């Protein structure tokens, strides 16, 4: 199993339904970020939700709402981290009803945010951080809008056993995390991740700052184990790829492919190639909220999610020069 995440602060948030964040949610996220920065910890937002739990056996039913909900949480986190001049602040959103383990009992969780010191979460060694009800956020919570004109979502909800996704996955950011999280929770038995090999990235800007294939595979596996723990019933396969297709055109057992709006055409090319090889087409599921050119939920602009690996490399390179 990959290395455990670094020392983390845990913020539990519970919702009855998948809905827009309110002022209190935003307040709690901002307070958690400030405390995590103070303690030099990463932040884990552990989301539990009755509606998500009710659809755990077929998350395709709530695909659009769920990705918009996840995107909204990352938007609030990113906007506040930018305000604190911490654009690379590490935050991970975990769906507690789907991850397969008790997040608050993990050894790397050193601090748990709570509204009362009587809160029983965690173990005896876990520090408590008391959230304040009178903290006032200046952020307006983003609305939960889920109907993009550019995509219509699944016509008939389906259950997928083996789901694939691909990418470079250098310097994991919110866009990557949304893509990987949604793919992991959509798959019921296994997930295949194709990682673009070093040999295909030589012409990328700041290519020397791109992590090696081995490092990127390790980073993705570590993140996925946080999102959804592998076990005897659920497996991850994270493999290097040296062409645009990877296992999607050689593995007949894959039944779905998760793409972004930018890579949707690539999904169509995959299905054309599968057809030529006599394999059934993959169901395509689109992540609407992330794109380096445009970021939106419904018609709501979410430019903060346009952060990209190339932007991060530019940021790192500029700080090295300083």
Secondary structure as UniProt FT lines:
FT   STRAND          8..15
FT   HELIX           23..38
FT   TURN            39..40
FT   STRAND          42..49
FT   HELIX           50..54
FT   TURN            55..57
FT   HELIX           59..62
FT   HELIX           63..83
FT   TURN            84..85
FT   TURN            87..88
FT   STRAND          91..95
FT   TURN            96..98
FT   HELIX           103..105
FT   TURN            107..108
FT   STRAND          109..114
FT   TURN            117..118
FT   TURN            124..125
FT   STRAND          127..130
FT   TURN            133..134
FT   TURN            149..150
FT   STRAND          160..167
FT   HELIX           174..186
FT   STRAND          187..196
FT   HELIX           198..200
FT   TURN            202..203
FT   TURN            205..206
FT   HELIX           207..209
FT   HELIX           213..227
FT   TURN            232..233
FT   STRAND          234..241
FT   HELIX           246..249
FT   TURN            252..253
FT   STRAND          256..260
FT   TURN            262..263
FT   HELIX           264..276
FT   TURN            277..278
FT   STRAND          283..287
FT   TURN            288..289
FT   STRAND          296..297
FT   TURN            298..299
FT   STRAND          300..301
FT   HELIX           303..306
FT   HELIX           309..321
//
